[in-house]
Amino acid sequence: MRYYETMMILKSSLDHEGTEGVITNFKGLIQKLGGKVIDEERWGRRKLAYPIKHQESGIYAILYFTGEGDLVKELDRVMKITDEVTRYRIVKRDDLLKKSLMRGE
């Protein structure tokens, strides 16, 4: 089992319910594929450094989760085809694994 982090920038036109729906769908997909969501952060609406797809701002969210390589491949595929996602990045977080081992999880 590996630890991962994904940061998403969602379309700024989403309202609160739309944002919650997209994030809930991704959390459900992670769990459906055998992963476990450990934590999440919501940074809210922020101005982008440069316009992306004619947008000046986006809604930032981060999910921390565990899983295997197949989960990451499927999550990547679904994020690519989700219209509400402007940008995203999935990275392996070995430092989270070391912290959990030190806590005895």
C-alpha positions as CSV (number, residue, x, y, z in Angstrom):
1,M,0.0,0.0,0.0
2,R,1.4,3.4,-1.0
3,Y,0.5,6.9,0.1
4,Y,-0.6,9.5,-2.4
5,E,-1.7,13.1,-2.6
6,T,-3.8,14.7,-5.3
7,M,-4.4,18.4,-5.7
8,M,-7.3,19.5,-7.9
9,I,-8.2,22.9,-9.2
10,L,-11.9,22.8,-10.0
11,K,-13.8,25.3,-12.2
12,S,-14.5,28.5,-10.3
13,S,-18.1,28.6,-11.6
14,L,-19.0,25.7,-9.3
15,D,-21.2,26.5,-6.3
16,H,-20.7,24.9,-2.9
17,E,-22.9,21.9,-3.6
18,G,-21.2,21.3,-7.0
19,T,-17.8,21.4,-5.4
20,E,-18.8,19.0,-2.6
21,G,-20.3,16.7,-5.2
22,V,-17.1,16.5,-7.3
23,I,-14.9,15.9,-4.3
24,T,-17.4,13.3,-2.8
25,N,-17.3,11.5,-6.2
26,F,-13.5,11.2,-6.2
27,K,-13.5,10.1,-2.6
28,G,-16.0,7.4,-3.5
29,L,-14.0,6.3,-6.5
30,I,-10.9,5.9,-4.3
31,Q,-12.8,3.8,-1.8
32,K,-14.5,1.7,-4.5
33,L,-11.1,0.9,-6.0
34,G,-9.7,-0.4,-2.6
35,G,-8.1,2.8,-1.4
36,K,-8.6,4.8,1.8
37,V,-9.0,8.5,2.0
38,I,-6.8,9.6,5.0
39,D,-7.3,13.4,5.0
40,E,-8.5,16.3,2.8
41,E,-7.9,20.0,2.6
42,R,-10.0,22.6,1.0
43,W,-8.2,25.8,0.1
44,G,-11.3,27.4,-1.5
45,R,-11.4,29.8,-4.4
46,R,-8.0,31.4,-5.2
47,K,-6.7,33.5,-8.0
48,L,-4.6,31.5,-10.5
49,A,-1.0,32.6,-11.4
50,Y,-2.1,32.7,-15.0
51,P,-5.4,32.1,-16.9
52,I,-6.2,28.4,-17.5
53,K,-9.0,27.7,-20.1
54,H,-10.0,31.4,-19.8
55,Q,-10.4,31.2,-16.0
56,E,-8.8,33.7,-13.7
57,S,-9.5,31.7,-10.5
58,G,-10.2,28.1,-9.3
59,I,-11.3,26.1,-6.4
60,Y,-8.4,24.2,-4.8
61,A,-8.9,20.8,-3.0
62,I,-6.3,18.2,-1.8
63,L,-7.0,14.5,-1.0
64,Y,-4.5,12.3,0.8
65,F,-5.1,8.6,0.3
66,T,-3.6,5.1,0.2
67,G,-3.9,2.7,-2.6
68,E,-2.1,0.7,-5.3
69,G,-1.0,1.6,-8.9
70,D,-4.2,0.5,-10.6
71,L,-6.2,2.9,-8.4
72,V,-3.9,5.8,-9.4
73,K,-4.3,4.9,-13.1
74,E,-8.1,4.9,-12.9
75,L,-8.2,8.1,-10.8
76,D,-6.0,9.8,-13.4
77,R,-8.2,8.6,-16.2
78,V,-11.4,9.8,-14.5
79,M,-9.9,13.2,-13.6
80,K,-8.9,13.7,-17.3
81,I,-12.4,13.3,-18.5
82,T,-14.2,15.2,-15.7
83,D,-15.3,18.6,-17.0
84,E,-15.3,20.3,-13.6
85,V,-11.5,19.6,-13.1
86,T,-9.3,22.3,-14.6
87,R,-6.0,20.9,-13.5
88,Y,-4.8,18.1,-11.2
89,R,-1.7,16.4,-10.0
90,I,-1.3,13.0,-8.3
91,V,2.0,12.4,-6.4
92,K,3.4,9.6,-4.3
93,R,4.0,10.7,-0.7
94,D,6.6,8.4,0.9
95,D,6.9,10.9,3.8
96,L,3.3,10.1,4.9
97,L,4.2,6.4,4.9
98,K,7.2,7.0,7.2
99,K,5.0,9.0,9.6
100,S,2.3,6.3,9.7
101,L,4.9,3.6,10.4
102,M,6.3,5.7,13.3
103,R,2.8,6.0,14.8
104,G,2.4,2.2,14.4
105,E,-0.5,2.3,11.9
